[in-house]
Amino acid sequence: MGNKASSYIPKTPEHIECNIEKTLLVLGGKWAFLVIRELFGGTKRFGELQRQIPNVSPRALTTTLRHLEEQGVLEREVFPTVPVTVEYTLTPKGMDLHVICKEMKLWAARWT
């Protein structure tokens, strides 16, 4: 699989705005974290994601994948097979969300 992701690593900001909305706009809807969680395990196809995320409709999954691709969180690679094979992989920007997901899991373990 070709690596189209940029190797750019952003600088640590000197000042961090208290603006959670920016992160939420990048992530989009309620399925985003579940898609990202599955992709931490490696590249997946649409059908694999749909099986691993209970209750997500094909339309909701498609919308979530398109949004995350537009935001640079994941890459979509199309293979010219019959039928067409499409694989999704996290970019470095997407992998950087691992810390947030881990903290969310710890919070849920403590409080739910």
Buried (B, 14 or more C-beta within 10 A) or exposed (E): EEEEBEEEEEEEEEEEEEEEEEEEEBBBEEBBBBBBBBBEEEBBEBEBBBEBBEEBEEEBBEBBBEBBBEBBBBBBEEEEEEEEEBBBBBBBBBBEBEEEBEEEEEEEEEEE
